Amino acid sequence: MAAARRLKRVASSQPGFLNLKTFSDAEGSLSSRRKRVNKNKKKNWNKHSDIHDVEDFLEDVRHQERTTGGLLSEKPDDSLFFLDVGAPQKAEQKAPEPVEGKKGKGKGKASRPLRIDLILQHNSLISPPKDVLSYQQPNAKKLRRIAQKTEQLAAKGVVPRSQKKLLNRRPVKRTAKKAVTEANNNPDREYYDIWGQESKESAEPWYLQQTGKKLVKRPVKLNEKPSALPAVEVIAPGGSYNPDFFSHQALLQEAHEVEVKKQKAEDKIERQLAVNKDDTATEETIYQEQVEGLVEEENEEGMANEEEEDVVVGAISLAQKKTERQRKKEKAEKIKEQRRQANRQYINQRQQLFQLRSIKTSIKQQEQTTKTKQKQRKANQEAQKSQPRRLGRLKFHAQDMEVQLSDELAGSLRQLKPEGSILKDRFKSLQKRNLIEPRERAKFKRKHKLKYVEKRAFREIT
């Protein structure tokens, strides 16, 4: 209790504290019986500590702040007292304006607010707490640093890149306001072609890009055709149902050449796979293979000894040291050879002065050869555009030519026999024009073998 009394004395001695309690309340609190509680335990601190004097002090401070806007001890005298100089002079009262709907009632009385409005009215003089979060700005330090850097660059006369982009943007063309759309039933309106070219974009490119309305620019490579061949190739004149004799013979000759090439390729494969008769084993060759390495061993040993002696002699001769005389002689020959080569080079350079005409002629020939090769290379590139490329693992094979022999020609369209397939022709045309890769028919492979079972009815008959 000593600590409570000391806290109470400190609170009452604070400047601006006004004790609004009555004397009876103070006596009642003093006359309350003291409880003997063990304060050594922490759980009894808050339970048996008397903090009523502190709460009364804080409540009095809050009451002063609500009613007067602050502590009375801190208020100036002008806000607490006023000078009484007598009754104020009454100003001329204006006639009250009549209120509609209330005639003859409350004349000369000001309208008072309702009691419920007075209760709900905010009567506290404490200013609302400042919302710190509303004043905070995300990335404030970063933005402040960027602003400072921009000011420093502006002082030096340097324009930032974002500002340059804004300055380099195209100025917006100020077009006139759009005219009012005409009615559909107006016969004098302009003709609009729905299949014509699309109208140009009138909006700014930057706006279209940011809003996602700008179309992606099509790459130039996609506009190029993969092949120079037409979609539908016209058949040769000899392929008509009633062709000319010479044109038909030319078509037959072309088909014959294709077949000859195929036959040559097949013959080449057969020759490569054929077995050579000279390579077949005979009794003599078999015997020679069995005896090889068993005969003439003595001669081989003698030859080996001679080779070893030659090697030893050569090694001894190589190991001999050169004399001083030999070294000087080799050095003199080396210097003489260098002088001879330098003299020959000098003579060749002098001779080239008299060969200017032949040199010019050779240069012209080289240039002519280079131009010819360039033309040939361009021609090959143009021819390559009409050839099928290797797009997949399979190689393109051209379709068989549809040719009728001379005895198969029909005199009219009624007697003409249809050949080929339109679907296959279009499929091969797509492959030839490099639109799809060459393909082959998928091979069907059974996962399980077929199982044959005799039914009961069939077994009874047999």
C-alpha positions in Angstrom: 0.0 0.0 0.0 3.0 2.3 0.5 3.8 2.1 -3.1 0.1 2.9 -4.0 0.1 5.9 -1.7 3.3 7.1 -3.2 2.0 6.7 -6.8 -1.2 8.6 -5.7 0.8 11.5 -4.3 2.9 11.7 -7.4 -0.2 11.7 -9.6 -2.0 14.4 -7.6 1.1 16.6 -7.7 1.2 16.7 -11.5 0.5 20.1 -13.0 -3.0 20.4 -14.5 -4.5 17.6 -12.4 -7.9 18.5 -11.0 -9.4 16.1 -8.6 -13.1 16.1 -9.5 -14.0 13.4 -6.8 -16.1 14.5 -3.8 -14.7 14.4 -0.3 -16.9 11.5 0.7 -15.4 9.3 -2.1 -12.0 10.1 -0.9 -12.8 9.3 2.7 -14.5 6.0 1.6 -11.4 5.0 -0.2 -9.2 5.8 2.8 -11.4 4.0 5.3 -11.4 0.8 3.2 -9.8 -2.0 5.1 -6.3 -3.0 4.2 -5.7 -6.5 3.0 -2.7 -8.5 3.9 -1.4 -10.1 0.7 1.9 -11.7 -0.1 3.5 -9.5 -2.8 6.4 -11.8 -3.4 4.4 -13.7 -5.9 4.0 -12.2 -9.4 0.4 -13.4 -9.8 -0.7 -11.1 -6.8 0.8 -7.9 -8.3 -2.0 -7.1 -10.7 -4.7 -8.8 -8.6 -4.2 -7.0 -5.3 -2.5 -3.7 -6.5 -4.6 -0.5 -6.0 -4.5 1.5 -9.3 -7.7 3.4 -8.8 -5.8 6.7 -8.2 -3.9 6.3 -11.5 -7.0 5.5 -13.4 -8.8 8.5 -11.9 -6.0 10.8 -12.9 -5.9 9.5 -16.5 -9.7 9.7 -16.8 -9.6 13.3 -15.6 -6.9 14.1 -18.2 -9.1 12.5 -20.9 -12.1 14.4 -19.7 -10.3 17.8 -19.9 -9.0 16.9 -23.4 -12.5 16.1 -24.6 -14.2 19.2 -23.2 -11.6 21.9 -23.5 -9.2 20.4 -26.1 -6.3 20.1 -23.7 -5.2 20.5 -20.0 -6.6 23.5 -18.2 -3.2 24.3 -16.6 -1.8 24.7 -20.1 -4.6 27.0 -21.3 -4.1 30.8 -21.5 -6.1 33.1 -19.3 -8.0 34.6 -22.2 -9.6 31.2 -23.0 -10.7 30.5 -19.4 -11.9 34.0 -18.3 -13.7 36.9 -19.9 -14.2 40.6 -19.0 -17.8 41.5 -18.0 -18.5 45.0 -19.4 -22.3 45.0 -19.1 -25.2 43.9 -21.2 -24.5 43.8 -24.9 -26.6 46.1 -27.2 -29.3 44.3 -29.0 -29.2 44.6 -32.7 -32.3 45.2 -34.8 -33.9 41.9 -35.2 -35.0 41.1 -38.7 -38.4 39.8 -39.4 -38.3 36.0 -39.7 -39.2 34.6 -43.0 -42.5 32.6 -43.1 -42.0 28.9 -43.5 -44.3 27.1 -45.9 -46.6 24.5 -44.4 -46.4 26.1 -40.9 -48.5 29.2 -40.8 -49.0 31.1 -37.6 -46.8 28.7 -35.5 -43.4 29.5 -34.0 -43.3 33.1 -35.2 -40.0 34.8 -34.2 -38.4 31.5 -32.9 -35.3 30.0 -34.5 -35.5 26.4 -35.5 -33.7 24.1 -33.0 -32.0 20.9 -33.8 -33.5 17.7 -32.6 -32.3 16.0 -29.5 -31.3 12.9 -31.3 -29.1 15.0 -33.6 -27.4 16.6 -30.6 -26.7 13.2 -29.1 -25.1 11.9 -32.3 -23.2 15.1 -32.9 -19.4 14.9 -32.3 -18.7 17.0 -29.3 -15.1 16.0 -28.6 -12.4 18.6 -29.1 -9.7 16.0 -29.6 -8.5 16.0 -33.2 -8.7 12.6 -34.9 -5.4 10.6 -34.9 -3.3 11.0 -38.0 -3.4 8.0 -40.4 0.2 7.4 -41.0 -0.5 4.7 -43.7 -2.4 7.2 -45.8 0.6 9.5 -46.0 3.0 6.7 -46.8 4.1 6.1 -50.4 5.5 2.8 -51.7 9.1 3.0 -52.8 9.4 6.5 -51.4 13.1 6.4 -51.0 13.7 5.0 -54.5 11.4 7.6 -56.1 13.1 10.4 -54.0 16.5 9.2 -55.2 15.3 9.1 -58.8 13.9 12.6 -58.6 17.2 13.9 -57.1 19.2 12.3 -59.9 16.8 13.7 -62.5 17.3 17.2 -61.0 21.1 16.8 -61.1 21.0 15.7 -64.8 18.6 18.6 -65.7 21.1 21.0 -64.0 23.9 19.6 -66.2 21.6 19.8 -69.3 21.3 16.0 -69.8 17.9 14.8 -71.0 16.9 11.3 -69.7 16.1 8.5 -72.1 12.4 8.4 -71.3 12.1 12.1 -72.0 13.9 11.6 -75.3 11.4 8.9 -76.3 8.6 11.2 -75.6 10.2 14.0 -77.7 10.9 11.6 -80.6 7.4 10.4 -80.8 5.5 11.3 -83.9 3.1 14.3 -83.4 -0.5 13.3 -83.5 -2.2 14.5 -86.7 -5.1 16.6 -85.7 -7.9 15.4 -88.0 -11.2 16.9 -88.3 -14.2 15.5 -86.5 -15.8 12.5 -88.0 -18.9 13.3 -89.9 -22.2 11.9 -88.7 -22.9 8.5 -90.2 -25.4 8.5 -92.9 -28.5 6.3 -92.9 -28.3 2.9 -94.7 -31.3 3.8 -96.9 -29.6 6.9 -98.3 -29.1 6.3 -102.0 -26.5 9.1 -102.3 -24.0 7.6 -99.8 -20.6 6.4 -101.0 -20.1 2.8 -102.0 -18.2 0.7 -99.5 -16.3 -2.4 -100.6 -16.2 -5.0 -97.9 -13.5 -7.0 -99.8 -11.3 -4.0 -100.3 -8.1 -3.1 -98.5 -8.3 -2.4 -94.8 -8.3 1.2 -93.7 -5.1 2.6 -92.4 -4.7 2.9 -88.6 -5.5 6.4 -87.6 -4.6 6.0 -84.0 -1.1 6.6 -82.6 1.3 3.6 -82.9 2.4 4.0 -79.2 -1.3 3.9 -78.1 -2.0 0.8 -80.2 1.0 -1.0 -78.9 0.2 -0.3 -75.3 -3.4 -1.3 -75.6 -2.7 -4.4 -77.5 -4.6 -3.4 -80.6 -1.6 -3.1 -82.9 -1.2 -6.1 -85.1 2.2 -7.9 -85.1 4.3 -7.2 -88.2 4.4 -10.3 -90.4 8.0 -11.4 -91.1 9.2 -10.8 -94.7 10.4 -14.4 -94.9 6.8 -15.7 -94.5 5.7 -13.8 -97.6 8.2 -15.8 -99.8 6.8 -18.9 -101.4 8.8 -22.1 -100.5 8.8 -23.1 -104.2 8.6 -21.4 -107.6 6.4 -24.2 -109.0 2.7 -23.4 -109.6 0.0 -25.0 -107.6 -1.4 -26.9 -110.6 1.0 -27.9 -113.3 -0.3 -28.1 -116.8 0.4 -31.5 -118.5 2.5 -31.6 -121.7 0.6 -31.4 -125.0 1.2 -35.1 -125.6 -1.0 -36.0 -122.6 -4.2 -34.8 -124.3 -6.9 -37.3 -125.2 -6.4 -36.6 -128.9 -2.7 -35.4 -129.0 -0.5 -34.4 -132.0 1.8 -37.2 -133.2 5.1 -35.5 -132.5 4.0 -34.2 -129.1 2.8 -37.6 -128.1 6.1 -39.2 -129.2 8.1 -36.6 -127.2 6.0 -37.5 -124.1 6.7 -41.2 -124.7 10.4 -40.5 -125.1 10.4 -38.6 -121.8 8.7 -41.5 -120.0 11.1 -43.9 -121.7 14.1 -42.0 -120.3 12.6 -42.1 -116.8 12.2 -45.9 -117.0 15.8 -46.3 -118.3 17.1 -44.4 -115.3 15.2 -46.6 -112.9 16.5 -49.7 -114.7 20.1 -48.5 -114.5 19.8 -47.8 -110.8 18.4 -51.4 -110.2 21.2 -52.9 -112.3 23.8 -51.0 -110.3 22.5 -52.3 -107.0 22.5 -55.9 -108.5 26.1 -55.5 -109.6 27.1 -54.3 -106.1 25.4 -57.2 -104.5 26.7 -59.8 -106.9 29.4 -62.2 -105.8 32.7 -62.1 -107.8 33.7 -65.6 -109.0 37.4 -64.9 -108.5 36.8 -64.4 -104.8 35.3 -67.8 -104.4 37.5 -70.3 -102.4 39.1 -73.2 -104.2 41.1 -76.2 -102.9 44.4 -74.5 -103.9 43.6 -71.3 -102.0 42.4 -73.2 -99.0 45.7 -75.2 -98.9 47.8 -72.0 -99.2 46.0 -70.4 -96.3 46.6 -73.6 -94.1 50.4 -73.8 -95.0 51.1 -70.1 -94.8 53.6 -69.3 -92.0 55.0 -72.9 -91.8 57.5 -72.9 -94.7 60.7 -70.8 -95.3 61.3 -69.9 -91.7 65.1 -70.1 -92.0 65.2 -67.6 -94.8 63.2 -65.2 -92.7 65.6 -65.5 -89.7 68.6 -64.7 -92.0 66.9 -61.6 -93.3 66.1 -60.4 -89.8 69.8 -60.8 -88.7 70.9 -58.7 -91.7 68.4 -56.0 -91.0 69.7 -55.8 -87.3 73.3 -55.4 -88.5 72.3 -52.6 -90.9 70.5 -50.8 -88.1 73.5 -51.0 -85.8 75.9 -49.6 -88.4 73.6 -46.8 -89.3 73.2 -45.9 -85.6 77.0 -45.8 -85.2 77.4 -43.6 -88.3 74.7 -41.1 -87.1 76.3 -40.9 -83.7 79.7 -39.6 -85.1 80.5 -36.0 -84.2 81.1 -33.4 -86.9 84.4 -31.6 -87.1 85.0 -27.9 -87.1 85.9 -28.0 -90.8 82.6 -29.7 -91.7 80.6 -27.2 -89.8 82.3 -24.3 -91.5 81.7 -25.9 -94.9 78.0 -26.4 -94.2 77.6 -22.8 -93.0 79.3 -21.5 -96.2 77.0 -23.6 -98.4 73.9 -22.4 -96.5 74.9 -18.7 -97.0 75.6 -19.4 -100.7 72.2 -21.0 -101.1 70.5 -18.0 -99.5 72.3 -15.6 -101.8 71.3 -17.7 -104.8 67.6 -17.6 -103.8 67.7 -13.9 -103.2 69.3 -13.3 -106.6 66.7 -15.5 -108.3 63.9 -13.6 -106.6 65.4 -10.3 -107.8 65.7 -11.6 -111.3 62.0 -12.7 -111.3 60.9 -9.3 -110.1 62.8 -7.6 -112.9 61.3 -10.1 -115.4 57.8 -9.3 -114.3 58.2 -5.7 -115.6 58.3 -7.1 -119.1 55.3 -9.4 -118.4 52.7 -6.7 -117.7 50.7 -7.6 -120.8 50.5 -11.2 -120.0 49.6 -10.4 -116.3 46.8 -8.1 -117.4 45.5 -10.8 -119.8 45.6 -13.4 -117.0 43.7 -11.0 -114.6 41.0 -10.5 -117.3 40.7 -14.2 -117.7 40.3 -14.7 -114.0 37.6 -12.0 -113.8 35.8 -13.5 -116.8 35.9 -16.9 -115.1 34.6 -15.4 -111.8 31.7 -13.8 -113.6 30.9 -17.0 -115.4 30.9 -18.9 -112.1 28.7 -16.2 -110.5 26.1 -16.5 -113.3 26.2 -20.3 -113.1 25.7 -20.1 -109.3 22.7 -17.8 -109.7 21.2 -20.1 -112.3 21.7 -23.0 -110.0 20.0 -21.1 -107.2 17.0 -20.2 -109.4 16.8 -23.8 -110.5 17.0 -25.0 -106.9 13.9 -23.0 -106.1 11.8 -25.2 -108.3 13.3 -28.4 -106.9 11.9 -30.3 -103.8 14.1 -29.9 -100.7 14.9 -32.5 -98.0 12.4 -31.7 -95.3 12.4 -35.0 -93.4 14.1 -38.3 -93.2 12.5 -39.6 -96.5 13.5 -38.4 -99.9 11.0 -37.1 -102.4 10.1 -39.5 -105.2 8.2 -38.1 -108.2 4.9 -39.6 -109.2 4.9 -42.0 -112.2 4.1 -40.3 -115.5 0.6 -41.0 -116.7 1.1 -41.9 -120.4 -1.0 -43.8 -122.8 0.6 -45.8 -125.6 -0.3 -45.2 -129.3 -2.7 -48.2 -129.4 -4.4 -47.0 -126.2 -5.4 -43.6 -127.5 -9.1 -43.0 -127.7 -10.8 -41.0 -130.3 -13.3 -39.4 -128.0 -13.8 -38.5 -124.4 -16.4 -41.2 -123.9 -13.9 -43.9 -124.7 -11.1 -42.4 -122.6 -10.0 -44.5 -119.7 -9.3 -42.6 -116.5 -5.8 -42.9 -115.0 -4.2 -41.8 -111.8 -5.9 -40.3 -108.7 -6.7 -36.6 -108.0 -6.0 -37.0 -104.3 -2.6 -38.6 -104.8 -1.7 -36.0 -107.4 -2.5 -33.1 -105.0 -0.6 -34.9 -102.2 2.5 -35.2 -104.3 2.1 -31.6 -105.5 2.2 -30.4 -101.8 5.4 -32.5 -101.3 7.0 -31.1 -104.5 6.3 -27.5 -103.5 7.9 -28.0 -100.1 4.7 -27.4 -98.2 4.8 -30.8 -96.4 7.5 -33.3 -95.9 7.5 -36.6 -97.9 5.7 -39.3 -96.0 5.0 -43.0 -96.3 2.0 -45.1 -95.3 2.1 -46.2 -91.7 2.7 -49.9 -91.3 0.2 -51.7 -89.2 1.8 -54.2 -86.8 -0.3 -56.5 -84.7 0.5 -56.6 -81.0 -0.9 -60.1 -80.6 -1.1 -62.9 -83.1 -4.4 -64.0 -84.5 -5.9 -67.0 -82.8 -8.1 -69.3 -84.9 -10.8 -71.1 -82.9 -13.3 -73.6 -84.3 -16.8 -72.8 -83.2 -19.0 -75.6 -81.8 -21.5 -75.4 -84.7 -18.7 -75.8 -87.3 -17.2 -78.7 -85.4 -20.5 -80.5 -85.4 -20.9 -80.2 -89.1 -17.3 -81.5 -89.8 
